[in-house]
């Protein structure tokens, strides 16, 4: 990975921009969650914040990907970072009540939804085909690695800067990211000829995704795995506290275990020089991540659950790198943004469905019998 970053200046700019932006994004999310929790005292308000920031923009994933295919991808990325920076700065200075707060949060998340397919589609333009696996693994380290540092950094900074200060720092990271992306070479719209109407382009992307067997299999497989396994984000809390009888620190350990496995998986894939079959890696990733969830539900102690959650993180890293690399290799450049936009939109919808499933399956502890409480149906 270090060799790739050292030898490829444009990719180094993209990697650095994503690392800086994701760190700020993680800081800002923690600050907003704490602000909403402190001002409302209601878990529902925090859940609504996350729903508006994650699920709602995902529904527009195909449209976001169309922008990445119709415009210069460098300009799309720079514009999205600038828009996010301005919205976060405005939120920091305003800090309105929750109903109004959701508006800039949704707009910022929408700009981020447009940024994601553009950035993924830009990788093949900056990196040669043999280096795609390592490049995607390196981006995984930049994004997931800093996301694990975000909550810790927020905990250190909030007592000093308060919520407004942390949000302004978040806004500054978007501006730094935009400046780095501005140094990239131009990435003109792929393809040539007259453009169809916007919605017609979006429809063409969806038809391609459904009509190409490999692309369809990747999208449906990813959607299915996330929809079935995403319940762990909710279920791990009850597993640790109720089923295993541990405290809140155990919850943090189990959630951190996935991040550790992710970083280890990305680091391993970024260092490997052997050409790994990406379809095989994708299937193995699906299997390991799913098995990790199954074994977590069967774990009798926090230590065992921690171990299998870390292994699950390895599987998630494998499926992430494999899915991105497969699509970057087989999808025509002119359709790459729309395919990534649809894929990541579908993943966001699948995660929301998983959270709803977990919420419906969990019935809570029975009155008068705390020892009998368990996560019902989540595993």
PyMOL commands that set and color helices and strands:
alter all, ss='L'
color gray80, all
select helices_A, chain A and resi 2-7+9-40+43-58+61-70+73-94+98-126+129-181+198-211+213-229+232-243+248-271+278-298+302-330+333-361+370-372
alter helices_A, ss='H'
color red, helices_A
deselect
rebuild
show_as cartoon
